[in-house]
Amino acid sequence: MNFIQTRGCDKNRPQYVTFSQAILDPIASFGGLYVPEKLPELSEEFLNKHINSSYKELASDMLSYFEIDIDKSVIDEALSLYDKFDDANNPVPVVKVKENLYVSELYHGPTRAFKDMALQPFGIILSSIAQKKNENYLILAATSGDTGPAALETFKNRTNIKVACLYPDGGTSDVQRLQMVTEDAKNLKVIGINGVFDDAQNVLKKLLASDSFKSALREKHVSLSAANSVNFGRIIFQIIYHIHSYLELVRQASITIGEKVYLNVPSGNFGNALGGYYAWKMGLPVEKIIISSNENNVLTKLIKTGKYDLRDSSVICTTSPAMDILKSSNVERILFDMFGYERTRKLIENLENNNFYELTSDELSRLRECFDADFCNGEEGKKYIKDYFTNCNYLMDPHTATCIKSYETCCDPKIKTIAYSTAEWTKFSSVIANALTGEVDVHDIDALESISKETNLEIPAMIKGLFSKEITQDTIIEKEDIEKEILKFL
Ligand SMILES: *Cc1c(COP(=O)(O)O)cnc(C)c1O
């Protein structure tokens, strides 16, 4: 399969690239992104065939339709990482919460958040491409909390790969920080910076674009890559679980094949929602995709009014920090799919130059045929956490809770909804403890204990163990010193 570019081709780059090329160098002409030239079609027969398949069988068959330039043995090895999830037979359980509302739990991997769904297999794929090319790659990651642990976990001890991971010191939860600073593989470097997530992200973008940094790396025989969520190598693994979740409802006899469902996605950079959209286009029966946001509600406004407006916006820190994003990168792939590359380039140029774009009313209708949206503030989210625990005996994290508001305001209650849960309660325990009991905890360990007492849920050993694990990564520096620190590590 060939990959084409969302903003057209600048003639310096080839018009088409392979999957491997799109992974290694994910930024396309004019700063655009790579997308598959044509999505494969999965018939109803495909769904029928996989009613009794394992997650891995489904994934392997679906990926084969993409005809990517990765050996089958490498794909199999990548998919075998789902065996490390809580239940190797069903890495993504789908739980009925109440009549017509189901939650697909994407957090049963090694770092307890949904980033594992894509980053686990992606680590194997990238490392195998690096080995085949006999090159060494430095992966730069900036994290507000979930990407960092997942990237470190997937790349640790992988051949031909080194990772430098930047996080804002004091800007993550204790659990997220401990997951990073207790990683002790030689090919990993974790760097805390005095600053906020945006500072880490800005330094990363500067380094990725810096010729002097790249030539310093070349002297050390290292090329630069990134594992951020615009990489199609991550998106491809995010199509699978939407199909799996649908089939789970069929297995539970909650729907019959062909019946349409809502997919309700707590969204930030739109990778998860894009995976659902692609699954739909490939043939999954979907009624609509519901985009749930927190107070950073640019996506709600886009889908309700057609305006992407950042002119008076700055990022608000919320109780669902993984969704504290204003420039939602993967929306570009939807624009491309619906309106083509010329229009996409124009809209994104407007956003970059004027912090604003507006769709025509025809374009907005087109968008609204596929999407609806609402946002939920932190106080509402905490009420949903408490309410759903009390009345449905279901404990959800603050990201997942944003789906409940839009479930109530956007969905026809007669049609079934799959809401996606993106993090385990253990990762955002202080907000959840506060929601359940009103207490205010300074440390995660206290919040974890009190949630456990309140709910009778056990704190998983891997989370509890973090608090007594040796801290091996203790670098905390000013943002000006990051480049020097990374070169020292190499
Ligand atoms: C990354 C993340 C999200 C946002 O997902 P996108 O694919 O970027 O939209 C939501 N919740 C959690 C917990 C996350 O880690």
The ligand as a MOL file (V3000), in Angstrom:
LIG
                    3D

  0  0  0     0  0            999 V3000
M  V30 BEGIN CTAB
M  V30 COUNTS 15 15 0 0 0
M  V30 BEGIN ATOM
M  V30 1 C -3.6140 10.2110 24.9790 0
M  V30 2 C -4.8250 10.1100 25.8310 0
M  V30 3 C -6.0960 10.5850 25.3930 0
M  V30 4 C -6.2920 11.2860 24.0630 0
M  V30 5 O -6.1960 10.4120 22.9830 0
M  V30 6 P -6.0200 10.9550 21.4900 0
M  V30 7 O -5.8400 9.7620 20.6600 0
M  V30 8 O -4.7940 11.8360 21.5150 0
M  V30 9 O -7.2340 11.7420 21.1460 0
M  V30 10 C -7.1900 10.4170 26.2280 0
M  V30 11 N -7.0560 9.8470 27.4510 0
M  V30 12 C -5.8670 9.4060 27.9060 0
M  V30 13 C -5.7940 8.8260 29.2690 0
M  V30 14 C -4.7040 9.4970 27.1150 0
M  V30 15 O -3.5310 9.0550 27.5980 0
M  V30 END ATOM
M  V30 BEGIN BOND
M  V30 1 1 1 2
M  V30 2 1 2 3
M  V30 3 2 2 14
M  V30 4 1 3 4
M  V30 5 2 3 10
M  V30 6 1 4 5
M  V30 7 1 5 6
M  V30 8 2 6 7
M  V30 9 1 6 8
M  V30 10 1 6 9
M  V30 11 1 10 11
M  V30 12 2 11 12
M  V30 13 1 12 13
M  V30 14 1 12 14
M  V30 15 1 14 15
M  V30 END BOND
M  V30 END CTAB
M  END
